[in-house]
Amino acid sequence: MTFHLSALLFLASSSVAPAGESLAQSLNNMGAHYHEMGQYKDAETLYRQSLEAWKDVPGDHAASIAKLHGNLGALCRATGRYAEAEKEYAESLRLAELPLTLSNAAELYRSEGKYDEAEQYARKALAAPADNDRQRADRLNALGAVRRSQGQFDEALQLFQEEQQLIKKSLGVDDPLMANPLGNIAGIYIAQGRYAEAEPLAQSALALLEKGHGPEHPRVAAGLNNLAQVYRLERRFAEAEPLYRRALSIWEKAIGPEHPDYARGLVNLAGFYEETGRESAAASLYARALPVLEKNLGPDQPEAMKVRDALAKAYYAQGRRSEAQRLYRNSFTPGPSAEAKP
């Protein structure tokens, strides 16, 4: 980190802003750079040094400090620390209600299955004036993702298509940011069973992500996973499996095995194994994913409960009835052979 800080000190000394303020801003900006590259440890160090630097700057800098807390919230979410992310976003919004923080908080709540809160924040962000098309595109993406998760596919599709047009107009069709609407529209088509339409969109999104972020970025893993889902649903199993495995490898290196996104990748591969007759391997993956999701999202969150149910069914299929019944008792869901009581 010595080189990075030396560069920042040079920037601070050459700025027209007061030295303390310039250093704090430079630390935050460099942190955002590493954050975007997926180098989360370096990014967090720089963000927290920026926060310390702001303490020594006289005057009211609430908006700048709010932005910094928002950046820390986004980083905590990216590294699977959802409870910390909520605290950082709350502090950011207490200081200043920045639309970017509202959008990012909406994405966090969506990931946690808190859809009402997510929609509230996303609509508030979209209603705020945008400085440029990219800002509005990001806010359209946030609300579209929430509405898709709520099953409101028609509205979500309209939002993603508007986002797509804004990016096309302002940045061009080959900009890596175009991967966002393409991947999300593909996700809607998958949910609607329109696999042939989803496939080229998922392929294009993946190519743009690799172009913009390199082959080992967590966003590339998400693109690989989405394309694998398309191939799986098209029953092109030989093409799907290596994509699932590559996505998991990237996530494991970039964000670690305790991150909810890694657990979701395990769940998708487990579903693939079930579909291809590998029940024992599927159960093993569900068993690895479940504690990660329960820890980060809570045991009663719908996503965690769905995985618990899938693991119990996998145990039943293997004749492991006592383990399956224990899971069903934990989720208050009757097992396959149980009778529902009035």
C-alpha positions in Angstrom: 0.0 0.0 0.0 3.0 2.4 0.3 3.0 3.2 -3.3 -0.7 3.9 -3.4 -0.4 6.3 -0.4 2.6 8.1 -1.9 0.6 8.7 -5.1 -2.3 10.0 -3.0 0.0 12.3 -1.1 1.3 13.7 -4.3 -2.3 14.3 -5.5 -3.1 16.0 -2.2 -0.1 18.3 -2.4 -1.0 19.3 -6.0 -4.7 20.0 -5.3 -6.1 23.5 -4.8 -8.3 22.1 -2.0 -7.0 22.3 1.6 -4.4 19.5 2.2 -6.6 17.5 4.6 -9.7 17.6 2.4 -7.7 16.7 -0.7 -6.1 13.7 1.0 -9.5 12.5 2.3 -11.0 12.8 -1.2 -8.1 11.1 -2.9 -8.2 8.2 -0.5 -11.9 7.7 -1.2 -11.4 8.0 -4.9 -8.5 5.5 -4.9 -10.6 3.2 -2.7 -13.4 3.4 -5.3 -10.9 2.4 -8.0 -9.8 -0.7 -6.2 -13.4 -1.5 -5.3 -14.3 -1.5 -9.0 -11.4 -3.8 -9.8 -12.6 -6.2 -7.2 -9.6 -5.7 -4.9 -11.8 -5.3 -1.8 -9.2 -5.4 1.0 -7.2 -2.6 -0.5 -10.4 -0.7 -1.2 -11.7 -1.0 2.4 -8.3 0.1 3.8 -8.4 3.2 1.7 -12.1 4.0 2.5 -11.4 3.7 6.3 -8.3 5.9 6.0 -10.4 8.4 4.2 -12.9 8.3 7.0 -10.2 9.0 9.5 -8.8 11.8 7.3 -12.2 13.6 7.2 -12.2 13.8 11.0 -9.3 16.3 10.8 -10.9 18.5 8.2 -12.7 21.6 9.6 -16.2 22.6 8.3 -19.3 20.8 7.3 -18.6 17.9 4.9 -21.7 15.8 5.5 -22.2 15.0 1.8 -18.7 13.8 1.2 -18.7 11.7 4.4 -22.2 10.3 3.4 -20.8 9.3 0.0 -17.9 7.5 1.8 -20.2 5.6 4.1 -22.2 4.7 1.0 -19.1 3.3 -0.6 -18.3 1.3 2.5 -21.9 0.0 2.4 -21.5 -1.2 -1.1 -18.1 -2.8 -0.3 -19.6 -4.6 2.7 -22.4 -5.9 0.5 -19.9 -7.0 -2.1 -18.0 -9.0 0.5 -21.2 -10.6 1.9 -21.3 -8.6 5.2 -24.9 -7.6 4.9 -25.5 -6.4 8.5 -22.5 -4.1 8.2 -23.7 -2.8 4.9 -27.1 -1.9 6.4 -25.4 0.1 9.1 -23.2 2.0 6.6 -26.1 2.8 4.4 -28.1 4.0 7.3 -25.3 6.3 8.4 -24.9 7.6 4.9 -28.6 8.4 4.5 -28.6 10.0 8.0 -26.0 12.5 6.8 -27.4 13.1 3.3 -30.0 11.3 1.2 -27.9 10.6 -1.9 -29.7 8.8 -4.8 -26.7 6.4 -5.3 -26.9 5.3 -1.7 -30.7 4.8 -2.1 -30.2 2.6 -5.2 -27.4 0.6 -3.5 -29.5 0.1 -0.4 -32.4 -1.0 -2.6 -30.1 -3.7 -4.1 -29.0 -4.8 -0.6 -32.6 -5.2 0.6 -33.5 -7.0 -2.6 -30.6 -9.5 -1.9 -32.0 -10.0 1.6 -35.5 -10.6 0.3 -36.8 -7.4 1.9 -38.7 -6.4 -1.2 -41.0 -3.7 0.2 -38.0 -1.7 1.6 -36.1 -2.3 -1.6 -38.9 -0.9 -3.8 -39.3 2.1 -1.5 -35.6 3.1 -1.8 -35.4 2.3 -5.5 -38.4 4.4 -6.4 -37.1 7.3 -4.3 -33.8 7.1 -6.1 -35.4 7.1 -9.5 -37.6 10.1 -8.6 -34.5 12.2 -7.8 -33.0 14.4 -10.6 -30.2 12.7 -12.4 -27.1 14.6 -13.6 -26.7 12.4 -16.7 -28.0 9.3 -18.5 -25.7 6.9 -16.7 -27.0 7.9 -13.3 -30.6 7.4 -14.5 -29.7 4.1 -16.1 -28.2 2.9 -12.8 -31.5 3.8 -11.0 -33.6 2.2 -13.6 -31.5 -1.0 -13.1 -32.1 -0.9 -9.4 -35.8 -0.6 -9.6 -36.0 -3.1 -12.4 -34.1 -5.7 -10.4 -36.5 -5.2 -7.5 -39.6 -5.5 -9.6 -38.2 -8.7 -11.3 -37.6 -10.2 -7.9 -41.2 -9.4 -7.0 -42.4 -11.2 -10.1 -43.5 -8.0 -11.9 -41.9 -9.0 -15.1 -43.7 -6.6 -17.5 -42.7 -3.5 -15.5 -39.2 -4.8 -14.9 -38.7 -5.4 -18.6 -39.8 -1.9 -19.4 -37.3 -0.5 -16.9 -34.4 -2.6 -18.2 -35.3 -1.7 -21.8 -35.3 2.0 -21.0 -31.9 1.5 -19.2 -30.6 -0.2 -22.4 -31.6 2.7 -24.6 -30.0 5.3 -22.3 -26.7 3.4 -22.3 -26.8 2.9 -26.0 -27.4 6.6 -26.5 -24.8 7.9 -24.1 -22.1 5.2 -24.1 -22.7 2.9 -27.1 -23.7 -0.7 -27.4 -20.2 -2.0 -26.7 -19.7 -0.4 -23.3 -19.4 -2.9 -20.5 -22.2 -1.2 -18.6 -24.5 -2.6 -21.3 -24.1 -6.0 -19.7 -26.5 -4.9 -16.9 -29.6 -4.5 -18.9 -28.7 -7.4 -21.3 -28.2 -9.8 -18.4 -31.3 -8.6 -16.6 -33.5 -8.9 -19.7 -32.1 -12.4 -20.2 -33.1 -13.2 -16.6 -36.7 -12.2 -17.3 -36.8 -14.3 -20.5 -35.5 -17.2 -18.5 -38.2 -16.8 -15.9 -40.8 -16.7 -18.7 -39.4 -19.8 -20.4 -38.1 -17.8 -23.5 -34.7 -19.5 -23.5 -33.9 -19.0 -27.2 -34.3 -15.2 -26.7 -32.3 -15.3 -23.4 -29.3 -17.1 -24.8 -27.8 -14.4 -27.1 -28.4 -11.7 -24.5 -26.6 -13.8 -21.8 -23.8 -14.5 -24.2 -23.4 -10.8 -25.1 -23.6 -9.7 -21.4 -20.8 -12.2 -20.5 -18.5 -11.0 -23.3 -19.0 -7.3 -22.2 -18.3 -8.2 -18.6 -15.1 -10.0 -19.5 -14.0 -7.1 -21.7 -14.7 -4.5 -19.0 -13.5 -6.3 -15.9 -11.2 -9.1 -17.0 -11.8 -12.9 -16.7 -11.5 -13.2 -12.9 -14.0 -10.5 -11.6 -17.0 -11.5 -9.5 -19.3 -9.8 -12.1 -17.9 -12.2 -14.7 -18.8 -15.1 -12.4 -22.4 -13.8 -12.3 -22.4 -13.6 -16.1 -21.1 -17.2 -16.4 -23.7 -18.4 -13.9 -26.5 -16.8 -15.9 -25.4 -18.3 -19.2 -25.0 -21.7 -17.5 -28.6 -21.4 -16.3 -29.8 -20.9 -19.9 -27.8 -23.9 -21.2 -29.2 -26.0 -18.3 -32.8 -25.1 -19.1 -32.1 -25.8 -22.8 -30.7 -29.2 -21.6 -27.3 -28.5 -23.0 -25.7 -30.0 -19.9 -22.2 -30.5 -21.3 -22.0 -26.7 -22.0 -23.6 -25.7 -18.7 -21.4 -27.5 -16.2 -18.0 -26.0 -16.9 -19.6 -22.5 -16.7 -21.0 -23.2 -13.3 -17.7 -24.5 -12.1 -15.7 -21.6 -13.5 -18.2 -19.1 -11.9 -17.7 -20.9 -8.5 -13.9 -20.8 -8.9 -14.0 -17.1 -9.5 -16.3 -16.4 -6.6 -14.2 -18.5 -4.3 -11.0 -16.6 -5.1 -12.6 -13.1 -5.3 -15.1 -13.1 -2.4 -14.6 -16.3 -0.5 -16.8 -19.3 0.4 -18.7 -17.4 3.1 -20.3 -15.0 0.7 -24.0 -15.4 -0.2 -23.2 -15.2 -4.0 -20.9 -18.1 -3.6 -23.6 -20.0 -1.8 -26.1 -19.1 -4.6 -23.6 -20.5 -7.1 -23.5 -23.8 -5.1 -27.3 -23.9 -5.1 -27.4 -23.5 -8.9 -24.9 -26.2 -9.4 -26.7 -28.5 -6.9 -29.9 -28.0 -8.9 -28.0 -28.9 -12.0 -26.7 -32.1 -10.3 -30.2 -33.1 -9.3 -31.4 -32.6 -12.8 -28.6 -34.8 -14.1 -29.2 -37.6 -11.6 -26.3 -36.8 -9.2 -28.4 -36.6 -6.0 -25.5 -37.2 -3.5 -23.4 -34.4 -5.0 -26.4 -32.1 -5.0 -27.1 -32.8 -1.3 -23.4 -32.1 -0.5 -23.6 -28.7 -2.2 -27.0 -27.7 -0.6 -25.4 -28.6 2.8 -22.5 -26.3 2.1 -24.7 -23.4 0.9 -27.4 -23.5 3.6 -25.3 -22.3 6.6 -23.8 -19.5 4.6 -27.3 -18.2 3.5 -28.7 -18.7 7.1 -25.8 -16.8 8.6 -26.0 -13.9 6.1 -29.7 -13.6 5.4 -31.3 -15.2 8.4 -32.8 -18.7 8.8 -36.3 -17.5 8.1 -35.5 -15.6 4.9 -37.3 -17.2 1.9 -34.1 -18.0 0.0 -32.6 -19.8 3.0 -35.8 -21.7 3.6 -36.0 -22.8 -0.1 -32.5 -24.2 0.1 -33.3 -25.9 3.4 -36.3 -27.5 1.7 -34.2 -28.6 -1.2 -31.7 -30.2 1.1 -34.4 -32.0 3.0 -35.8 -33.4 -0.2 -32.4 -34.5 -1.3 -31.9 -36.3 2.0 -35.3 -38.0 1.6 -34.3 -39.2 -1.9 -31.1 -40.8 -0.4 -33.1 -42.4 2.4 -31.6 -40.1 5.1 -35.0 -39.6 6.7 -33.9 -38.5 10.1 -31.7 -35.7 8.7 -34.5 -34.7 6.4 -37.1 -34.6 9.1 -34.8 -32.4 11.3 -34.6 -29.9 8.5 -38.3 -29.9 8.0 -38.9 -29.3 11.7 -36.5 -26.4 11.6 -38.4 -24.8 8.7 -41.9 -25.7 10.0 -42.5 -27.5 6.7 -44.0 -31.0 6.5 -41.9 -33.6 4.8 -43.0 -35.3 1.6 -44.6 -38.2 3.3 -46.2 -36.3 6.2 -49.9 -35.4 6.3 -50.8 -31.7 6.7 -52.7 -31.2 9.9 -55.8 -29.0 10.1 
